Amino acid sequence: MPTLSWLTKKSDLKAASKTEYRLLAEDEKYSYGDPDSGNLIVQGDNLEALKALLPFYAGQVKCIYIDPPYNTGSAFEHYDDNMEHTLWLSIMYPRLELLKQFLREDGVLFFQIDDNEQAYAKVICDETFGRSNFITTILWQKIHSIKNDAKYLSENHDFILLYSKNKEQVKFNLLQRTEKMNSRYQNPDNDPRGAWQSGDLVASEERTNGYYDVVSPISNKVFNVPKGKHWVYSKKNMEELIAENRIWFGKDGTAFPRKKRFLCDVMDGRKGDTWWSSSDVGHNQEAKREIIKLFGNTSTFSTPKPERLIQRIIHIATNPCDLVLDSFLGSGTTAAVAHKMGRRYIGVEMGEQAKTHCAVRLKKVIDGEQGGISEAVSWKGGGGFRFFTLGEAVFNSDQRIKSDISFENLAAHIFFTETKTPMKKPKKKSAFLGIHNGTAYALLYNGILGDKSPGGGNVLTHITLNHIMNSIEAASKKKGQNLSFSKLIIYGEATRLPHAAVKSNGIVFKQIPYEIKVW
């Protein structure tokens, strides 16, 4: 398979693996609504953010949509969209490598791009996803009228490259039929099966078994297949269709036969196609109007996407509760639409617009905002999201715990790794981290109990175990309920407890640093 080469490719191929693994730190000031909704917004460089998220979401995402800077030479307010070609490739390649790992086996990637980098994007996607997993290229009519001031030709469409993790497992949902489509069906003979439209019964080329006479049961007129063509059905099947009144010979029985195709047989929906017109899924001006309605004239993005466009993508590729990921979140459209459609989502945005636009927009959605697709999906509000930033790196380049990492940050990493949920801020001088689904967690590290000696606070002994149990009891009293658990996982440098004591207390001991997960 042909590959693409550029100046820094050798180092770019290693960029994903060399990226530091950072902690996710919740900023509760920007989180909003139900904290257990499963929705995340992460502020930070998306390569580092993807690396931080991957241990918890690898193989779980049904649909990824990305709309990265197009490298057009224009200066956007919120993005540097004037990158050299090599720099653009060096940014995209490692991110695509990580994005592929997020996808479920039946998951898909929608990669939106314009003509400036489309051909190169196709080649690097072929390299990362495999050319056999390329599905198609969708054309979106982003401008609904001709731009007469264009220097050459009016460029009215974007490309959306569609790739899969495993093409054989992909299945897309049907689109809803339109009234215009249904209006093409009539019922001139009052067939009890309802409205129908007629279709051709002949096909090009000559076939031996495709030549026979067809007789109208109304007029007894004999019809022959035109020269150079053949009937699409065998004589036996044609006779059965005529007997079932599925062949139309006209009202008086003298018209050339055509097959009746009933509306009731196609009402489940229609297949999506690769031409998405602005009348069906919106256009740039519609998207800008949506943004102005949300944020006013002083805070607009140059290239927002209309909610109807993202609705089409999410509809055909996902079902309710599926996970959607957008690592170039921009103004937050993907997250907003996924929220209204009952999907879970992860959005990553680097700049301050993660707070000033994405978080603000999603709060409005949760409060019942009625712009975009809200009316079409009967959106009334509800749900929530958690807002995270990137914290310090946990491991050094040798994948060892950094010697200067704080207890709080290592505790947050361990709890998130074990439970897939963020930990509330730990109490000072307490090794107890929390309880999740009947399992309690504790960390003995960095002298949290005031004793950094080799046999002291970092080692599981009867004394440190008592500290942990006392902390759990204190937490129970504060909440006014018994914090019961069936298993206690304790991280520490070593254990001095006898095996019988570990077993009788339902303890699982994990040694630092060897059993702390990097991924």
C-alpha positions in Angstrom: 0.0 0.0 0.0 1.4 3.5 -0.8 2.4 5.6 2.2 2.9 9.3 2.7 6.2 10.7 3.7 7.0 14.1 5.3 10.0 15.8 7.0 9.3 14.8 10.6 7.4 11.5 10.0 10.0 9.3 11.8 9.6 11.2 15.1 5.8 11.7 14.6 5.3 7.9 14.4 6.6 7.7 18.0 4.8 10.8 19.3 1.8 9.0 20.7 3.9 6.5 22.7 6.2 9.2 24.0 3.5 11.5 25.2 3.4 11.7 29.0 0.5 10.1 30.8 -1.2 12.9 32.7 -3.8 12.8 35.4 -7.4 14.1 34.9 -8.3 16.6 37.5 -12.0 17.6 37.8 -12.7 21.3 38.0 -16.0 21.3 39.8 -16.5 25.0 39.1 -17.4 24.1 35.5 -19.1 20.7 36.0 -22.8 21.0 35.8 -25.9 18.8 36.4 -26.0 15.1 37.1 -22.4 14.0 37.9 -23.2 10.4 37.0 -24.3 11.1 33.5 -21.1 9.6 32.0 -20.4 12.8 30.0 -16.9 14.5 30.1 -15.4 17.7 28.8 -11.6 17.9 29.0 -9.6 21.1 28.6 -6.1 20.5 27.4 -3.9 19.5 24.4 -5.9 16.7 22.8 -2.9 14.4 22.3 -2.2 14.5 26.1 -5.9 14.4 26.8 -6.4 11.3 24.6 -3.5 9.6 26.3 -5.0 10.3 29.7 -8.4 9.1 28.7 -7.3 5.9 26.8 -6.9 3.7 29.9 -10.5 4.2 30.8 -12.2 4.3 27.4 -10.2 2.1 25.0 -12.5 0.0 22.8 -15.7 1.7 24.1 -16.4 4.6 21.7 -19.1 3.9 19.0 -18.6 7.1 17.0 -15.7 9.6 16.7 -16.3 12.9 14.9 -13.4 15.3 14.3 -13.3 18.6 12.5 -9.6 19.7 12.9 -8.1 22.9 11.5 -8.2 22.7 7.7 -4.8 24.3 7.1 -6.3 26.8 4.8 -3.9 29.7 5.4 -6.6 31.7 7.2 -6.1 33.0 10.7 -9.0 31.8 12.9 -9.8 33.5 16.2 -9.7 30.3 18.3 -7.3 28.2 16.2 -4.0 28.6 14.4 -5.2 27.4 11.0 -2.1 28.6 9.2 0.2 25.6 9.9 2.8 24.4 7.5 1.8 21.2 5.7 4.4 19.1 7.6 3.3 20.5 11.0 -0.4 19.7 10.1 0.6 16.1 9.4 2.7 15.8 12.5 -0.3 16.9 14.6 -2.8 14.6 12.9 -0.9 11.4 12.7 -0.3 10.6 16.4 -3.8 11.7 17.2 -5.3 9.3 14.7 -3.2 6.5 16.1 -4.8 7.1 19.6 -8.3 7.7 18.3 -8.3 4.3 16.6 -7.7 2.6 20.0 -10.8 4.3 21.4 -13.2 2.7 18.9 -15.3 -0.4 19.5 -15.0 -3.1 16.9 -18.1 -1.8 15.2 -17.1 1.8 15.8 -16.5 4.5 13.1 -14.6 7.7 12.5 -16.0 10.7 10.7 -13.1 13.0 9.7 -14.3 16.3 8.2 -11.8 18.2 6.0 -11.7 20.5 3.0 -9.7 20.2 -0.2 -6.5 21.7 1.2 -5.6 18.5 3.1 -8.3 16.0 2.1 -6.0 13.8 -0.1 -3.3 13.7 2.5 -5.8 13.0 5.3 -7.1 10.0 3.3 -3.6 8.5 2.9 -2.7 8.8 6.6 -6.1 7.4 7.6 -5.4 4.5 5.2 -2.1 4.0 7.1 -3.6 4.1 10.6 -7.0 2.4 10.1 -6.1 0.2 7.1 -7.3 0.8 3.6 -9.7 -2.1 3.9 -11.5 -0.2 6.6 -12.2 2.9 4.5 -16.0 3.0 4.0 -16.7 6.1 1.8 -16.3 9.9 1.4 -19.4 12.0 2.2 -19.8 15.4 0.5 -21.5 18.0 2.7 -22.9 21.1 0.9 -21.7 23.7 3.4 -22.6 26.7 1.3 -26.2 26.8 -0.2 -25.5 29.5 -2.8 -22.9 30.2 -5.4 -20.1 32.5 -4.3 -19.6 34.8 -7.3 -16.6 36.5 -5.7 -14.7 33.2 -5.8 -11.3 33.6 -7.5 -11.7 30.3 -9.5 -14.7 28.1 -8.7 -17.2 28.5 -5.9 -16.2 25.8 -3.4 -19.5 24.7 -1.9 -18.7 21.4 -0.1 -16.5 19.8 2.5 -15.4 16.2 2.6 -16.2 13.8 5.5 -13.9 10.7 5.4 -15.6 7.7 6.9 -13.4 4.9 8.4 -14.1 1.9 10.6 -12.3 -0.1 13.2 -13.6 -3.3 11.6 -15.7 -2.7 8.5 -17.3 -6.2 8.6 -19.0 -5.4 11.9 -20.3 -1.9 11.0 -24.1 -1.4 10.7 -25.6 2.0 10.1 -29.1 3.1 11.1 -31.6 4.0 8.4 -32.7 7.6 7.8 -36.3 8.7 8.2 -38.2 9.0 4.9 -39.3 12.4 3.9 -42.8 13.5 2.9 -41.5 14.3 -0.6 -40.3 10.7 -0.9 -43.6 9.3 0.3 -45.6 11.6 -2.0 -44.2 9.7 -5.0 -46.3 6.7 -4.1 -49.9 6.6 -5.4 -52.7 4.0 -5.5 -54.5 4.3 -8.9 -56.0 0.8 -8.7 -57.1 1.0 -5.0 -54.9 -1.8 -4.0 -55.7 -2.8 -0.4 -52.0 -2.9 0.4 -51.9 0.8 -0.1 -49.8 3.3 -2.1 -47.2 2.1 -4.5 -44.9 3.2 -7.3 -43.8 1.2 -10.3 -40.4 0.0 -11.2 -38.7 -1.4 -14.3 -38.9 -5.1 -15.0 -36.1 -5.3 -17.7 -32.4 -5.0 -17.4 -29.6 -4.6 -20.0 -27.8 -7.6 -21.6 -29.1 -10.8 -23.0 -29.8 -13.9 -20.9 -31.1 -17.2 -22.2 -33.7 -17.7 -19.4 -34.7 -14.0 -19.6 -36.7 -14.4 -22.8 -40.4 -15.3 -22.7 -43.8 -13.9 -23.3 -45.7 -11.9 -20.6 -49.5 -11.9 -21.0 -51.7 -9.2 -19.5 -54.5 -10.9 -17.4 -56.7 -7.9 -18.2 -56.4 -7.5 -22.0 -54.6 -10.7 -22.9 -52.0 -8.6 -24.7 -48.6 -10.3 -25.2 -45.5 -8.4 -24.3 -42.0 -9.3 -25.4 -38.7 -8.2 -23.8 -37.0 -5.5 -25.8 -34.0 -6.5 -27.9 -30.7 -6.5 -26.1 -32.5 -6.7 -22.7 -34.0 -9.5 -20.4 -36.8 -9.8 -17.9 -35.3 -9.5 -14.3 -37.4 -12.4 -13.1 -37.7 -16.0 -14.2 -40.9 -17.0 -16.0 -42.1 -18.8 -12.9 -41.5 -15.9 -10.6 -43.1 -13.5 -13.0 -46.2 -15.5 -13.1 -46.4 -15.6 -9.3 -46.1 -11.8 -9.2 -48.8 -11.4 -11.7 -51.1 -13.7 -9.7 -50.4 -11.6 -6.6 -51.3 -8.4 -8.4 -47.8 -7.0 -8.1 -47.4 -6.3 -11.9 -49.0 -3.2 -13.3 -50.3 -3.3 -16.9 -52.1 0.1 -16.8 -55.7 0.7 -16.1 -56.9 -1.0 -19.3 -54.2 -3.8 -19.3 -52.4 -2.6 -22.4 -49.4 -0.7 -20.9 -45.9 -2.3 -20.8 -45.7 -4.2 -17.5 -43.9 -2.7 -14.5 -43.5 -4.0 -10.9 -45.5 -2.4 -8.1 -43.3 -1.4 -5.1 -45.4 -0.7 -2.1 -44.8 2.1 0.4 -45.6 -0.2 3.3 -42.5 -2.3 2.4 -40.1 0.7 2.7 -41.6 2.6 5.7 -38.8 1.5 8.0 -36.5 4.1 6.5 -34.0 4.7 3.8 -30.3 4.1 3.3 -28.0 7.1 3.9 -26.1 8.3 0.8 -22.9 10.3 0.3 -24.4 13.6 -0.8 -25.6 15.6 2.2 -27.4 18.7 0.9 -27.7 21.9 2.9 -31.5 21.6 2.9 -31.2 18.2 4.7 -28.4 18.9 7.2 -27.8 22.6 7.3 -25.0 24.9 6.1 -22.4 27.3 7.4 -24.8 30.3 7.8 -27.3 28.2 9.8 -24.4 27.1 12.1 -23.3 30.8 12.6 -26.8 31.8 13.4 -27.0 29.0 16.1 -23.7 30.3 17.6 -24.8 33.9 17.6 -28.1 32.9 19.3 -26.1 31.1 22.0 -23.2 33.6 22.5 -24.0 36.8 20.8 -22.3 38.6 17.9 -19.0 39.1 19.8 -18.2 35.5 20.3 -18.5 33.6 17.0 -16.4 30.8 15.5 -15.5 31.2 11.9 -16.4 27.6 10.9 -19.0 26.2 13.3 -21.0 23.2 12.2 -24.8 23.1 12.2 -26.5 20.9 14.7 -28.4 19.1 12.0 -25.1 17.9 10.4 -23.9 16.3 13.6 -27.4 14.9 14.2 -27.2 13.1 10.9 -23.8 11.6 11.8 -24.8 10.5 15.3 -28.1 9.1 14.1 -26.7 6.8 11.5 -23.7 5.7 13.5 -25.0 5.3 17.1 -27.9 4.3 19.3 -29.1 5.8 22.7 -26.4 5.6 25.4 -23.6 4.9 23.0 -20.4 6.9 23.5 -19.4 9.7 21.1 -16.0 11.3 21.1 -14.9 14.7 19.6 -11.3 15.6 20.3 -11.5 19.0 18.4 -14.7 20.1 20.2 -14.5 23.8 19.1 -17.7 25.5 20.2 -19.2 22.3 21.6 -21.6 21.3 18.9 -20.9 17.6 18.9 -21.4 17.4 22.7 -24.5 19.5 22.6 -26.1 17.3 19.9 -25.1 14.1 21.5 -26.6 15.3 24.8 -29.9 16.1 23.2 -30.0 12.8 21.4 -29.4 10.7 24.6 -25.8 9.7 23.8 -22.9 9.8 26.2 -20.0 11.9 25.1 -16.4 12.9 25.6 -15.2 16.3 24.3 -11.7 17.6 24.3 -10.9 21.3 23.6 -7.5 23.0 24.2 -8.2 26.7 24.6 -10.2 28.8 27.0 -13.2 28.2 24.8 -13.6 24.9 26.7 -14.8 27.0 29.5 -16.2 30.1 27.7 -18.1 28.2 25.0 -18.3 24.4 25.5 -19.2 24.4 29.2 -21.5 27.4 28.9 -23.3 25.8 25.9 -23.8 22.5 27.6 -25.2 24.2 30.7 -27.8 25.9 28.5 -28.6 22.5 27.0 -29.1 21.0 30.4 -31.3 23.9 31.3 -33.5 23.1 28.3 -32.1 25.4 25.5 -34.3 25.3 22.4 -32.0 26.1 19.6 -30.6 23.8 16.9 -32.3 20.4 16.9 -34.1 20.8 20.2 -37.6 20.9 18.8 -36.9 18.1 16.3 -35.9 15.7 19.1 -38.3 17.1 21.7 -35.5 18.2 24.0 -36.6 19.5 27.4 -33.4 19.5 29.4 -31.7 17.4 32.0 -28.5 15.3 32.4 -25.1 16.7 33.2 -21.4 16.6 32.5 -18.1 16.7 34.4 -15.3 19.2 33.5 -11.7 18.1 33.7 -8.3 19.6 33.1 -5.0 17.9 32.7 -2.9 17.5 35.8 0.7 16.6 36.4 2.4 13.6 34.7 2.2 10.4 36.7 5.1 8.6 35.1 8.5 9.5 33.7 9.8 8.5 30.3 10.8 5.0 31.7 7.2 4.5 32.8 8.1 4.7 36.4 6.2 6.8 39.0 7.7 10.3 39.2 9.5 10.7 42.5 7.9 14.1 43.2 4.3 13.1 42.5 1.9 14.1 45.4 -0.2 11.7 47.3 -3.4 13.4 46.2 -2.5 13.0 42.5 -1.4 9.4 42.7 -4.5 8.6 44.7 -6.7 10.2 42.1 -4.9 8.1 39.4 -5.3 4.9 41.3 -9.0 5.4 42.1 -9.8 6.4 38.6 -7.9 3.5 37.2 -9.7 1.0 39.5 -13.2 2.4 39.3 -13.4 4.5 36.0 -14.9 7.3 38.2 -13.2 10.4 39.6 -12.3 10.5 43.3 -13.5 13.1 45.7 -10.7 15.1 47.3 -9.1 12.8 49.9 -9.0 13.8 53.6 -5.6 15.0 55.0 -3.7 12.3 56.8 -6.0 9.6 55.5 -5.0 6.6 53.4 -8.7 5.8 52.7 -9.7 6.9 49.2 -13.3 5.8 49.0 -15.8 3.0 48.3 -17.1 2.1 44.9 -19.5 -0.8 44.1 -18.8 -2.6 47.3 -15.0 -2.3 47.2 -13.0 0.1 49.4 -9.7 1.6 48.3 -6.7 2.8 50.2 -3.2 4.1 49.4 -0.1 4.0 51.6 2.3 6.4 50.0 4.6 9.4 50.7 4.2 9.2 54.4 0.5 10.0 54.4 0.2 8.7 57.9 3.2 10.8 59.1 5.8 8.0 59.0 8.1 7.7 56.0 10.3 5.0 57.5 10.7 1.8 55.4 8.6 -0.1 58.0 6.2 2.7 58.7 3.5 4.6 56.9 4.1 3.2 53.4 3.8 -0.4 54.5 0.7 -2.4 55.4 0.9 -3.5 59.0 -1.7 -3.9 61.8 -1.1 -0.3 62.7 -1.7 1.1 59.2 -4.6 -1.2 58.7 -6.2 0.2 61.8 -5.6 3.7 60.5 -7.5 2.8 57.3 -10.4 1.1 59.2 -10.7 4.0 61.5 -10.9 6.4 58.5 -13.7 4.3 57.0 -15.6 4.3 60.4 -15.1 8.1 60.6 -16.5 8.6 57.1 -19.5 6.4 58.0 -20.3 8.5 61.0 -20.0 11.7 59.0 -22.4 10.4 56.4 -24.7 8.9 59.0 -24.6 5.5 57.4 -22.6 2.3 57.4 -20.1 2.3 54.5 -20.1 -1.4 53.9 -17.8 -3.2 51.6 -16.8 -6.8 50.8 -13.3 -6.2 49.5 -10.5 -3.8 50.5 -7.8 -3.0 47.9 -4.7 -1.4 49.5 -1.8 0.0 47.5 1.6 0.2 49.4 5.3 -0.5 49.1 5.1 -3.8 51.0 2.9 -5.8 53.4 3.9 -7.2 56.8 0.5 -8.8 57.5 0.3 -12.5 57.7 -1.5 -14.2 54.8 -4.3 -15.3 57.1 -4.9 -11.7 58.3 -5.0 -10.4 54.7 -7.5 -13.1 53.7 -9.8 -12.8 56.8 -10.1 -9.0 56.3 -11.0 -9.3 52.6 -7.8 -7.5 51.6 -6.2 -7.4 48.2 -2.7 -5.9 48.4 -1.1 -4.3 45.4 2.5 -3.3 45.5 3.8 0.1 44.5 5.1 0.7 41.8 4.7 -2.6 40.1 1.0 -2.9 40.2 0.0 0.7 39.4 -1.4 0.7 35.9 0.1 3.0 33.3 -2.8 2.2 31.0 
